[in-house]
Amino acid sequence: MKIIVTGALGHIGSLLVRSLPESFPDSEIVMIDNLMTQRYCSLFDLPKNAKYKFVEGDITKLNLEEIFSGAQVVIHLAAITDAAGSFDKADAVENNNFNSTKRVAEACLNENVRLITLSSTSVYGTQNALVDENCSEDELKPQSPYATTKLKEEKLVRSMFKEKNLKVVTFRFGTIVGVSPGIRFHTAVNKFCWQASFRKPITVWKTAYEQMRPYLELKDACKTIVEFIKKDIFDGEIYNVLTTNATVRDIVENIQKYVPELKVEFVDSPIMNQLSYEVSSEKVRNKINIQWASNLDASIRSELDLLNVFR
């Protein structure tokens, strides 16, 4: 089996490429990354039960048809993913993320390859108590240029499924939590763990402390991708994928179990994307049967253990 992973050296990709051989032994795994974030360590100590190939390059410039030829599935993770930072580079996010997804989808269509694309639960702008994939357009109010572009990508691949029979599935991932060779610390829980390890206070907007948001344990993310490939589910649908919904208070109190002296500083100035909502994962859980993490505790503990030298 030949599997292509774009953005393979990133936070999700670097664990995924190590997880794939467990279910698809002796497969050929082609990793594509532009090394913009210089995560060379993601290539260290790869498993021996798969044939790995690394392609360094820009998705918008590579000959994707040639690379995808003979592949069974493409997992498209490549993207500029810093939602908070996307306000200062909206055009770059649009050009990179949307255009790369468009080129990947077109190449998959031309080479008859199945496609997995990633979106984000940050496309929801609702303040209703619970939101799912069948929500109205009014509840899709992206709170950043990154999320706006993700919604545009969703619509593109969905139209290609309907009009051209592209075999595709899209996952709206919650905020990723957990350790990988390519880990980054710019998202909420990861950043909090980093700050806690250095004994720095966590800064929270006063009214955001009780707000609910969706989070996804990294191993749950990888299991979901693997299971959809194994079950050949490329039905053009969108699936919310998350481990749990949690408040900032929940996250902080979990970290404080391991770093009791952790301090929280409340500020009056709002920070990005402080809407409160819960996301339903019923659709994906009814579709596949995997062992989901019960909460984020193990991931938080593993991140703090990773940084134990500073504690």
Buried (B, 14 or more C-beta within 10 A) or exposed (E): BBBBBBBBBBBBBBBBBBBBBEBBEEBBBBBBBBEEBEBEEBBEEBBEEBEBEBBEBBBBEBEBBEBBEEBBBBBBBBBBBBBBBBEEBBEEBBBBBBBBBBBBBBBBBEBEBBBBBBBBBBBBBBEEEEBBBEBEEEBBBBBBBBBBBBBBBBEBBBEBBEEEEBBBBBBBBBBBBBBBBBBBBEBBBBBBBBBBBEEEEBBBBEEBBEBBBBBBBBBBBBBBBBBBBEEEBBEBBBBBBBBBBBBBBBBBEBBBEBBEEBBBEEEEEEEEBBBBBBBBBEBBBEBBEBEBBEBBEBBBBBBBEBBEEEE
